[in-house]
Amino acid sequence: MSAATEVGGHLDCELLAVRLAHAQRLGNMGWAEWNLRTGCIIWSDQTYAIFGRDPDDGPLRLAEVADHVEPADLAALDELLWTVGQGVEPVQAEFRIRRGAGDVRNLRMVLEPLMAPGGPTGVHGVIQDITGRRRAERIMSESRRQLLEARVQAAEERHVMLALREAILPEPVGCLDLPRTRIAVRYVPAEKTASLGGDWFEAAALPDDRVLLAIGDVSGHGLPAIAHMAQLRHALIGLTMTGAPPNRLLAWLNDLVLHRLADTTATAIVGHLDTATGVFTWGQAGNLAPILVRDGVASQLDPPRGVLLGAAGDRPYRLATTELRDGDLLLMFTDGLVERRDRDIDEGLDLVMTAACKLPGCDLDEGLDRLLTDIGGPNPEDDACLLAVGILGWC
């Protein structure tokens, strides 16, 4: 063999050794060999790194590995050494070692007996530090656990809030049948638990043959908004007994929000419907105006002047009067019905007006379900209330 060939072969071996060492570092993997007859032990550089051992201290004998293993994992190591001693086939095990104060590493060790006539002469091993992998698995497992707990908690919170809302704002079964009038209502909860808010409605006969029709939305979400909604709605029910007109009722509600419900605003429509004449007298506080369907054509009513409840204390609330005829439909609603993250409010209003034109007078309650389907179902981000008033003459 020429000198050049010998030098080339030597360089190839060096390059192979460099590449092998690089591969061991990338995989955090080392190798070792224990000669059971001569006692000779060879460790790769990466094996020293894995055990956190100074190469000047030399490699560990197989029996000495146990001195570095966590006590709870000694049984796994014992089983590994006993099995490889039988000289049958490669075996593997996982265990933890302690390299210093607080430095615990997860290792996977694969041992293979080196056989010769008469029994095994040695053991070859591959050792891999899998601490990062196990840490990632623990993090993933903990994240899944926390996510599951969060989902369970969210479901429980949603159940509590919906139960509380139902106790405060029970939904009538079917339509409310009053003289010349049919009324159907819906509370549509948001799909997301955190978006349940303070939407409310009220429809009740008054002692003087009028009907109180009201709808509103308290700012915020969750239990605080529901609590404020309850105060506002109950206050309206009590104030209505004074016989005051809707604009005066709104002014009193505004005082309540300003002085008793800190950092809160609310929208509302409050109206009185005279079932004998069909005259609807109403006022609004920042709420979207009702939709009137007449002769198959839907349009929004012109709203009287009125600012958000809780926004200012010196702005008067005005009244509007709308005469409803036989066959008319009046639809009152909160903004969660038409406002969505993925569409413009005008688009939402158009969808509602188109769907409102299809509402059947003979089954107004079922018609609201179809209207909700036609506009895309519940709002994922916000709850909504609907109150539909049909003047008889539809059937």
One Martini backbone bead per residue (centre of mass of N, CA, C, O) as a GRO file, in nm:
protein
  395
    1MET     BB    1   0.096   0.036   0.023
    2SER     BB    2   0.073   0.349  -0.014
    3ALA     BB    3   0.114   0.645   0.140
    4ALA     BB    4  -0.135   0.786   0.018
    5THR     BB    5  -0.339   0.565   0.089
    6GLU     BB    6  -0.292   0.571   0.392
    7VAL     BB    7  -0.367   0.866   0.438
    8GLY     BB    8  -0.653   0.852   0.319
    9GLY     BB    9  -0.762   0.641   0.516
   10HIS     BB   10  -0.712   0.810   0.769
   11LEU     BB   11  -0.898   1.047   0.690
   12ASP     BB   12  -1.159   0.882   0.666
   13CYS     BB   13  -1.165   0.796   0.964
   14GLU     BB   14  -1.175   1.079   1.084
   15LEU     BB   15  -1.437   1.167   0.941
   16LEU     BB   16  -1.613   0.943   1.059
   17ALA     BB   17  -1.567   1.020   1.358
   18VAL     BB   18  -1.684   1.303   1.338
   19ARG     BB   19  -1.965   1.223   1.239
   20LEU     BB   20  -2.034   1.038   1.478
   21ALA     BB   21  -2.009   1.253   1.697
   22HIS     BB   22  -2.224   1.441   1.580
   23ALA     BB   23  -2.459   1.240   1.592
   24GLN     BB   24  -2.449   1.202   1.901
   25ARG     BB   25  -2.512   1.496   1.976
   26LEU     BB   26  -2.782   1.526   1.828
   27GLY     BB   27  -2.902   1.253   1.982
   28ASN     BB   28  -2.793   1.218   2.266
   29MET     BB   29  -2.566   0.979   2.202
   30GLY     BB   30  -2.409   0.679   2.319
   31TRP     BB   31  -2.130   0.452   2.377
   32ALA     BB   32  -2.056   0.110   2.499
   33GLU     BB   33  -1.793  -0.117   2.644
   34TRP     BB   34  -1.790  -0.442   2.809
   35ASN     BB   35  -1.537  -0.653   2.930
   36LEU     BB   36  -1.580  -0.949   3.112
   37ARG     BB   37  -1.271  -1.061   3.107
   38THR     BB   38  -1.078  -0.791   3.126
   39GLY     BB   39  -1.240  -0.506   3.215
   40CYS     BB   40  -1.273  -0.347   2.972
   41ILE     BB   41  -1.356   0.006   2.901
   42ILE     BB   42  -1.568   0.184   2.661
   43TRP     BB   43  -1.620   0.532   2.588
   44SER     BB   44  -1.781   0.778   2.467
   45ASP     BB   45  -1.798   1.112   2.487
   46GLN     BB   46  -2.115   1.125   2.513
   47THR     BB   47  -2.139   0.946   2.764
   48TYR     BB   48  -2.001   1.138   2.955
   49ALA     BB   49  -2.206   1.368   2.910
   50ILE     BB   50  -2.459   1.219   3.006
   51PHE     BB   51  -2.325   1.158   3.304
   52GLY     BB   52  -2.137   1.393   3.394
   53ARG     BB   53  -1.836   1.291   3.322
   54ASP     BB   54  -1.508   1.275   3.365
   55PRO     BB   55  -1.273   1.130   3.165
   56ASP     BB   56  -1.048   1.114   3.394
   57ASP     BB   57  -1.237   0.903   3.565
   58GLY     BB   58  -1.369   0.728   3.384
   59PRO     BB   59  -1.553   0.463   3.355
   60LEU     BB   60  -1.822   0.262   3.423
   61ARG     BB   61  -1.930   0.008   3.567
   62LEU     BB   62  -2.210  -0.166   3.562
   63ALA     BB   63  -2.243  -0.174   3.876
   64GLU     BB   64  -2.205   0.153   3.906
   65VAL     BB   65  -2.464   0.268   3.780
   66ALA     BB   66  -2.650   0.238   4.034
   67ASP     BB   67  -2.526   0.489   4.192
   68HIS     BB   68  -2.695   0.697   3.973
   69VAL     BB   69  -2.970   0.586   4.036
   70GLU     BB   70  -3.278   0.607   4.105
   71PRO     BB   71  -3.435   0.423   4.337
   72ALA     BB   72  -3.711   0.378   4.173
   73ASP     BB   73  -3.518   0.250   3.912
   74LEU     BB   74  -3.353  -0.010   3.995
   75ALA     BB   75  -3.529  -0.241   3.886
   76ALA     BB   76  -3.484  -0.181   3.585
   77LEU     BB   77  -3.177  -0.226   3.587
   78ASP     BB   78  -3.169  -0.512   3.701
   79GLU     BB   79  -3.331  -0.640   3.469
   80LEU     BB   80  -3.136  -0.564   3.246
   81LEU     BB   81  -2.875  -0.712   3.353
   82TRP     BB   82  -2.995  -0.992   3.380
   83THR     BB   83  -3.084  -1.034   3.083
   84VAL     BB   84  -2.805  -0.987   2.941
   85GLY     BB   85  -2.668  -1.226   3.103
   86GLN     BB   86  -2.818  -1.452   2.928
   87GLY     BB   87  -2.752  -1.409   2.618
   88VAL     BB   88  -2.992  -1.352   2.394
   89GLU     BB   89  -3.073  -1.032   2.364
   90PRO     BB   90  -3.161  -0.736   2.320
   91VAL     BB   91  -3.201  -0.472   2.566
   92GLN     BB   92  -3.427  -0.244   2.747
   93ALA     BB   93  -3.430   0.078   2.936
   94GLU     BB   94  -3.565   0.301   3.180
   95PHE     BB   95  -3.399   0.578   3.355
   96ARG     BB   96  -3.274   0.761   3.633
   97ILE     BB   97  -3.037   1.019   3.684
   98ARG     BB   98  -2.784   1.173   3.899
   99ARG     BB   99  -2.551   1.447   3.840
  100GLY     BB  100  -2.676   1.635   4.064
  101ALA     BB  101  -2.809   1.895   4.201
  102GLY     BB  102  -3.120   1.866   4.041
  103ASP     BB  103  -2.991   1.665   3.807
  104VAL     BB  104  -3.223   1.501   3.615
  105ARG     BB  105  -3.214   1.210   3.400
  106ASN     BB  106  -3.331   1.059   3.106
  107LEU     BB  107  -3.281   0.714   3.017
  108ARG     BB  108  -3.177   0.505   2.741
  109MET     BB  109  -3.092   0.150   2.744
  110VAL     BB  110  -2.896  -0.057   2.522
  111LEU     BB  111  -2.827  -0.409   2.539
  112GLU     BB  112  -2.560  -0.629   2.408
  113PRO     BB  113  -2.443  -0.931   2.368
  114LEU     BB  114  -2.118  -1.079   2.351
  115MET     BB  115  -2.054  -1.362   2.177
  116ALA     BB  116  -1.921  -1.691   2.272
  117PRO     BB  117  -1.784  -1.961   2.336
  118GLY     BB  118  -1.933  -2.009   2.662
  119GLY     BB  119  -2.037  -1.711   2.625
  120PRO     BB  120  -2.027  -1.406   2.731
  121THR     BB  121  -1.775  -1.134   2.687
  122GLY     BB  122  -1.989  -0.892   2.658
  123VAL     BB  123  -2.103  -0.541   2.637
  124HIS     BB  124  -2.323  -0.350   2.440
  125GLY     BB  125  -2.397   0.007   2.434
  126VAL     BB  126  -2.682   0.235   2.424
  127ILE     BB  127  -2.709   0.586   2.509
  128GLN     BB  128  -2.997   0.800   2.589
  129ASP     BB  129  -3.106   1.130   2.616
  130ILE     BB  130  -3.469   1.188   2.710
  131THR     BB  131  -3.551   1.446   2.869
  132GLY     BB  132  -3.685   1.636   2.661
  133ARG     BB  133  -3.907   1.441   2.573
  134ARG     BB  134  -4.037   1.397   2.855
  135ARG     BB  135  -4.095   1.692   2.908
  136ALA     BB  136  -4.284   1.735   2.666
  137GLU     BB  137  -4.489   1.520   2.752
  138ARG     BB  138  -4.565   1.653   3.020
  139ILE     BB  139  -4.662   1.917   2.903
  140MET     BB  140  -4.881   1.797   2.723
  141SER     BB  141  -5.035   1.652   2.949
  142GLU     BB  142  -5.090   1.909   3.116
  143SER     BB  143  -5.238   2.063   2.893
  144ARG     BB  144  -5.467   1.860   2.858
  145ARG     BB  145  -5.566   1.874   3.146
  146GLN     BB  146  -5.624   2.180   3.153
  147LEU     BB  147  -5.820   2.179   2.916
  148LEU     BB  148  -6.025   1.988   3.039
  149GLU     BB  149  -6.079   2.157   3.291
  150ALA     BB  150  -6.171   2.411   3.138
  151ARG     BB  151  -6.410   2.278   2.997
  152VAL     BB  152  -6.558   2.192   3.250
  153GLN     BB  153  -6.574   2.472   3.378
  154ALA     BB  154  -6.724   2.607   3.144
  155ALA     BB  155  -6.971   2.424   3.157
  156GLU     BB  156  -7.045   2.495   3.449
  157GLU     BB  157  -7.071   2.800   3.409
  158ARG     BB  158  -7.288   2.788   3.196
  159HIS     BB  159  -7.497   2.643   3.366
  160VAL     BB  160  -7.517   2.858   3.586
  161MET     BB  161  -7.588   3.104   3.408
  162LEU     BB  162  -7.840   2.983   3.274
  163ALA     BB  163  -7.989   2.930   3.538
  164LEU     BB  164  -7.991   3.221   3.632
  165ARG     BB  165  -8.136   3.340   3.389
  166GLU     BB  166  -8.391   3.165   3.415
  167ALA     BB  167  -8.468   3.276   3.696
  168ILE     BB  168  -8.484   3.577   3.594
  169LEU     BB  169  -8.560   3.485   3.267
  170PRO     BB  170  -8.821   3.345   3.185
  171GLU     BB  171  -8.948   3.154   2.929
  172PRO     BB  172  -9.206   3.141   2.755
  173VAL     BB  173  -9.458   2.931   2.657
  174GLY     BB  174  -9.488   3.027   2.378
  175CYS     BB  175  -9.744   3.237   2.342
  176LEU     BB  176  -9.884   3.552   2.404
  177ASP     BB  177 -10.228   3.593   2.459
  178LEU     BB  178 -10.392   3.880   2.352
  179PRO     BB  179 -10.568   4.129   2.266
  180ARG     BB  180 -10.499   4.130   1.926
  181THR     BB  181 -10.239   3.962   2.041
  182ARG     BB  182  -9.908   3.836   1.968
  183ILE     BB  183  -9.635   3.686   2.166
  184ALA     BB  184  -9.281   3.637   2.108
  185VAL     BB  185  -8.986   3.484   2.253
  186ARG     BB  186  -8.612   3.517   2.273
  187TYR     BB  187  -8.327   3.347   2.400
  188VAL     BB  188  -7.982   3.370   2.270
  189PRO     BB  189  -7.714   3.213   2.332
  190ALA     BB  190  -7.402   3.199   2.328
  191GLU     BB  191  -7.158   2.970   2.239
  192LYS     BB  192  -6.987   3.121   2.440
  193THR     BB  193  -6.950   3.144   2.769
  194ALA     BB  194  -6.804   3.434   2.791
  195SER     BB  195  -7.065   3.573   2.620
  196LEU     BB  196  -7.251   3.589   2.839
  197GLY     BB  197  -7.511   3.821   2.916
  198GLY     BB  198  -7.750   4.119   2.950
  199ASP     BB  199  -7.998   4.014   2.812
  200TRP     BB  200  -8.346   4.134   2.771
  201PHE     BB  201  -8.701   4.098   2.863
  202GLU     BB  202  -9.051   4.227   2.831
  203ALA     BB  203  -9.396   4.084   2.870
  204ALA     BB  204  -9.688   4.264   2.989
  205ALA     BB  205  -9.977   4.304   3.141
  206LEU     BB  206 -10.179   4.571   3.219
  207PRO     BB  207 -10.445   4.708   3.395
  208ASP     BB  208 -10.516   4.910   3.120
  209ASP     BB  209 -10.481   4.724   2.848
  210ARG     BB  210 -10.187   4.719   2.836
  211VAL     BB  211  -9.850   4.665   2.704
  212LEU     BB  212  -9.540   4.561   2.800
  213LEU     BB  213  -9.247   4.647   2.600
  214ALA     BB  214  -8.915   4.502   2.635
  215ILE     BB  215  -8.560   4.573   2.569
  216GLY     BB  216  -8.207   4.462   2.638
  217ASP     BB  217  -7.851   4.566   2.718
  218VAL     BB  218  -7.582   4.484   2.909
  219SER     BB  219  -7.279   4.540   2.972
  220GLY     BB  220  -7.099   4.274   2.918
  221HIS     BB  221  -7.003   3.968   3.096
  222GLY     BB  222  -7.142   3.749   3.285
  223LEU     BB  223  -7.234   3.780   3.608
  224PRO     BB  224  -7.236   4.093   3.624
  225ALA     BB  225  -7.436   4.135   3.386
  226ILE     BB  226  -7.666   3.965   3.504
  227ALA     BB  227  -7.703   4.130   3.763
  228HIS     BB  228  -7.769   4.401   3.622
  229MET     BB  229  -8.007   4.302   3.462
  230ALA     BB  230  -8.188   4.234   3.704
  231GLN     BB  231  -8.208   4.520   3.820
  232LEU     BB  232  -8.325   4.660   3.570
  233ARG     BB  233  -8.578   4.484   3.524
  234HIS     BB  234  -8.704   4.508   3.808
  235ALA     BB  235  -8.728   4.813   3.802
  236LEU     BB  236  -8.923   4.833   3.564
  237ILE     BB  237  -9.157   4.674   3.682
  238GLY     BB  238  -9.203   4.870   3.917
  239LEU     BB  239  -9.227   5.145   3.757
  240THR     BB  240  -9.475   5.069   3.579
  241MET     BB  241  -9.692   5.107   3.815
  242THR     BB  242  -9.709   5.430   3.777
  243GLY     BB  243  -9.785   5.498   3.457
  244ALA     BB  244  -9.552   5.586   3.308
  245PRO     BB  245  -9.392   5.674   3.050
  246PRO     BB  246  -9.128   5.553   2.868
  247ASN     BB  247  -8.935   5.803   2.897
  248ARG     BB  248  -8.948   5.806   3.206
  249LEU     BB  249  -8.844   5.523   3.257
  250LEU     BB  250  -8.568   5.571   3.124
  251ALA     BB  251  -8.474   5.795   3.317
  252TRP     BB  252  -8.474   5.616   3.570
  253LEU     BB  253  -8.278   5.402   3.462
  254ASN     BB  254  -8.045   5.598   3.422
  255ASP     BB  255  -8.010   5.668   3.722
  256LEU     BB  256  -7.945   5.384   3.813
  257VAL     BB  257  -7.687   5.342   3.645
  258LEU     BB  258  -7.529   5.595   3.741
  259HIS     BB  259  -7.564   5.528   4.077
  260ARG     BB  260  -7.555   5.180   4.094
  261LEU     BB  261  -7.394   5.100   3.810
  262ALA     BB  262  -7.087   5.075   3.783
  263ASP     BB  263  -6.939   5.076   3.481
  264THR     BB  264  -7.223   5.106   3.319
  265THR     BB  265  -7.415   5.007   3.036
  266ALA     BB  266  -7.724   5.051   2.832
  267THR     BB  267  -7.981   4.912   2.646
  268ALA     BB  268  -8.317   5.024   2.523
  269ILE     BB  269  -8.670   4.930   2.502
  270VAL     BB  270  -8.975   5.113   2.571
  271GLY     BB  271  -9.326   5.004   2.569
  272HIS     BB  272  -9.673   5.075   2.475
  273LEU     BB  273  -9.959   4.868   2.411
  274ASP     BB  274 -10.265   4.925   2.263
  275THR     BB  275 -10.498   4.679   2.204
  276ALA     BB  276 -10.742   4.859   2.097
  277THR     BB  277 -10.567   5.058   1.884
  278GLY     BB  278 -10.245   4.981   1.818
  279VAL     BB  279 -10.072   5.167   1.991
  280PHE     BB  280  -9.720   5.248   1.991
  281THR     BB  281  -9.532   5.356   2.271
  282TRP     BB  282  -9.189   5.482   2.249
  283GLY     BB  283  -8.851   5.422   2.366
  284GLN     BB  284  -8.487   5.492   2.350
  285ALA     BB  285  -8.141   5.349   2.446
  286GLY     BB  286  -7.929   5.271   2.196
  287ASN     BB  287  -8.118   5.100   2.031
  288LEU     BB  288  -8.233   4.921   1.795
  289ALA     BB  289  -8.474   4.946   1.589
  290PRO     BB  290  -8.752   4.832   1.498
  291ILE     BB  291  -8.934   4.598   1.303
  292LEU     BB  292  -9.160   4.642   1.029
  293VAL     BB  293  -9.428   4.436   0.908
  294ARG     BB  294  -9.595   4.522   0.594
  295ASP     BB  295  -9.721   4.367   0.340
  296GLY     BB  296  -9.426   4.208   0.315
  297VAL     BB  297  -9.270   4.465   0.440
  298ALA     BB  298  -8.954   4.573   0.560
  299SER     BB  299  -8.881   4.807   0.836
  300GLN     BB  300  -8.745   5.067   1.006
  301LEU     BB  301  -8.789   5.256   1.258
  302ASP     BB  302  -8.801   5.571   1.380
  303PRO     BB  303  -8.611   5.699   1.621
  304PRO     BB  304  -8.597   5.831   1.908
  305ARG     BB  305  -8.447   6.011   2.130
  306GLY     BB  306  -8.154   5.834   2.280
  307VAL     BB  307  -7.936   5.733   2.517
  308LEU     BB  308  -7.747   5.564   2.691
  309LEU     BB  309  -7.740   5.401   2.968
  310GLY     BB  310  -7.501   5.586   3.159
  311ALA     BB  311  -7.387   5.834   2.979
  312ALA     BB  312  -7.614   6.051   3.080
  313GLY     BB  313  -7.810   6.304   3.283
  314ASP     BB  314  -7.913   6.549   3.048
  315ARG     BB  315  -8.084   6.358   2.852
  316PRO     BB  316  -8.355   6.328   2.682
  317TYR     BB  317  -8.645   6.133   2.632
  318ARG     BB  318  -8.824   6.025   2.366
  319LEU     BB  319  -9.117   5.989   2.171
  320ALA     BB  320  -9.300   5.732   1.995
  321THR     BB  321  -9.553   5.666   1.735
  322THR     BB  322  -9.719   5.351   1.648
  323GLU     BB  323  -9.946   5.221   1.417
  324LEU     BB  324 -10.104   4.921   1.436
  325ARG     BB  325 -10.212   4.665   1.225
  326ASP     BB  326 -10.358   4.432   1.078
  327GLY     BB  327 -10.084   4.204   1.024
  328ASP     BB  328  -9.871   4.309   1.187
  329LEU     BB  329  -9.509   4.323   1.256
  330LEU     BB  330  -9.304   4.328   1.554
  331LEU     BB  331  -8.941   4.364   1.591
  332MET     BB  332  -8.742   4.304   1.869
  333PHE     BB  333  -8.383   4.374   1.942
  334THR     BB  334  -8.061   4.289   1.987
  335ASP     BB  335  -7.737   4.319   1.859
  336GLY     BB  336  -7.666   4.004   1.853
  337LEU     BB  337  -7.839   3.945   1.593
  338VAL     BB  338  -7.654   4.141   1.376
  339GLU     BB  339  -7.378   4.122   1.516
  340ARG     BB  340  -7.065   4.032   1.360
  341ARG     BB  341  -6.740   3.957   1.295
  342ASP     BB  342  -6.809   3.853   0.971
  343ARG     BB  343  -7.015   4.112   0.959
  344ASP     BB  344  -7.212   4.355   0.877
  345ILE     BB  345  -7.477   4.518   1.015
  346ASP     BB  346  -7.637   4.562   0.752
  347GLU     BB  347  -7.641   4.266   0.673
  348GLY     BB  348  -7.790   4.168   0.924
  349LEU     BB  349  -8.047   4.337   0.880
  350ASP     BB  350  -8.124   4.220   0.608
  351LEU     BB  351  -8.163   3.930   0.705
  352VAL     BB  352  -8.385   3.990   0.913
  353MET     BB  353  -8.592   4.124   0.721
  354THR     BB  354  -8.622   3.884   0.533
  355ALA     BB  355  -8.712   3.680   0.755
  356ALA     BB  356  -8.957   3.844   0.869
  357CYS     BB  357  -9.139   3.816   0.609
  358LYS     BB  358  -9.183   3.488   0.684
  359LEU     BB  359  -9.358   3.520   0.917
  360PRO     BB  360  -9.605   3.349   1.078
  361GLY     BB  361  -9.901   3.430   1.233
  362CYS     BB  362  -9.997   3.136   1.337
  363ASP     BB  363  -9.663   3.074   1.413
  364LEU     BB  364  -9.455   3.264   1.579
  365ASP     BB  365  -9.275   3.078   1.747
  366GLU     BB  366  -9.162   2.902   1.512
  367GLY     BB  367  -9.065   3.141   1.336
  368LEU     BB  368  -8.816   3.220   1.512
  369ASP     BB  369  -8.654   2.968   1.452
  370ARG     BB  370  -8.629   3.022   1.144
  371LEU     BB  371  -8.494   3.294   1.161
  372LEU     BB  372  -8.233   3.198   1.298
  373THR     BB  373  -8.152   3.011   1.068
  374ASP     BB  374  -8.146   3.226   0.833
  375ILE     BB  375  -7.904   3.404   0.995
  376GLY     BB  376  -7.701   3.158   1.128
  377GLY     BB  377  -7.771   3.152   1.410
  378PRO     BB  378  -7.598   3.176   1.667
  379ASN     BB  379  -7.389   3.382   1.836
  380PRO     BB  380  -7.067   3.329   1.937
  381GLU     BB  381  -7.014   3.637   2.084
  382ASP     BB  382  -7.337   3.681   2.139
  383ASP     BB  383  -7.620   3.758   2.272
  384ALA     BB  384  -7.992   3.741   2.241
  385CYS     BB  385  -8.301   3.923   2.179
  386LEU     BB  386  -8.652   3.852   2.112
  387LEU     BB  387  -8.954   4.043   2.004
  388ALA     BB  388  -9.277   3.944   1.894
  389VAL     BB  389  -9.546   4.125   1.727
  390GLY     BB  390  -9.884   4.032   1.660
  391ILE     BB  391 -10.151   4.137   1.472
  392LEU     BB  392 -10.445   4.051   1.431
  393GLY     BB  393 -10.518   3.900   1.090
  394TRP     BB  394 -10.335   3.657   0.997
  395CYS     BB  395 -10.559   3.402   1.027
   0.00000   0.00000   0.00000
